[in-house]
Amino acid sequence: MAESFSNDNFLLARKSQALHLRAKLIQSIRHFFIGQDFLEIETPIRIPSPAPEEHIEAIPSGDWFLQTSPELCMKRLLAAGYSRIFQICKCFRAAERGNLHLPEFSMLEWYVAKFDYSQLMEQCETMLITVFKEIGVGANISWRNREIDLTPPWERLTVAQSFTKYAPLSCQEALKLDKFDEIMVEYIEPQLGVNRPVFIYDYPSELAALAKLKEDDPTVAQRFELYMLGVELANGFSELTNAKEQLQRFEKASQARAQKKWAAYPQPQKFMEALKFMPEAAGIALGIDRLTMLLTNIIRIDDIVAFTPEIL
């Protein structure tokens, strides 16, 4: 027991530099949003029903679930008239563990009424550049022996363009073969944000669980992701506010989950009711843990959080 205690103390002590920078990062993020007249809010971690998504599994908590994202509750606040909101919170996802994944992780999430995804990309870029300067990050950061230039404007690339540029087949061909995720991981993601940060946008409509489709091209959704040095940091989109269409998507996702023998969630009825009153808006989730990894040049997520499940 004494030896285990000593080892734990060593593991915790050697994280000091990373944990201090992580704290500065979170404080600076809060400073930015409060200065932009956002309201910091808190929503429950334990909820009766997450959004049914095909590739994300929630962790049960009694008859309820630990949130995979604060998304549904935050959108209910949007519907109630809170037009600029953010929070930094814990989220939980089952069967997620690796150098970039923890089953419990920290998320920054924010929403802006009367915004679309292009405006949100600009705001995300501005926020991160402002935060980097405030905590003393220079014009470049290095991670895994690669360096990235943070000078704006950051790159914008559509999903279709990324497939043309990096993949052995087109985006549509990958979708038809049910190989979109496989091609993204193997060919495309390692190339994204290698020289400077990149927003990859206009995802196929099939991958838009809660995102609004483009009016001039309904085959793609108003959704984007931010990558730096091959690491996905953020996922944002213009919000779908059509309750009927959202219900259809939830039902389709629930069917896909059932085929995988994943848990059946009750429909989030209160969210669906609130959706009828939600204004046009855009929202984004950004991973605090992964961002801290990049800023500290640390390659294992274990080393930028105080406690991992294995030492509890």
Buried (B, 14 or more C-beta within 10 A) or exposed (E): EEEEEEEEEEBEEEBEEBBEBBEBBBEBBBEBBEEBEBEEBEBEBEBEBBBBBBEBBBBEEEEBBBBBBBBBBBBBBBBEEBBBBBBBBEBBBBEBBEEBBBBBBBBBBBBBBEBBBBEBBBBBBEBBBBBBEBBEBEEEBEBEEEEBEBEEEBEBBBBBBBBEEBBEBEBEBBBEEEBBEEBBEEBBBBBBBBEBBBBBBBBBBEBBBBBBBBEEEEBBBBBBBBBBBBBBBBBBBBBBBBBEEBEEBBEBBBEEBEEEEBBEBEBBEEBBEBBEEBBEBBBBBBBBBBBBBBBBEBEEBBBBBEEBEEEE
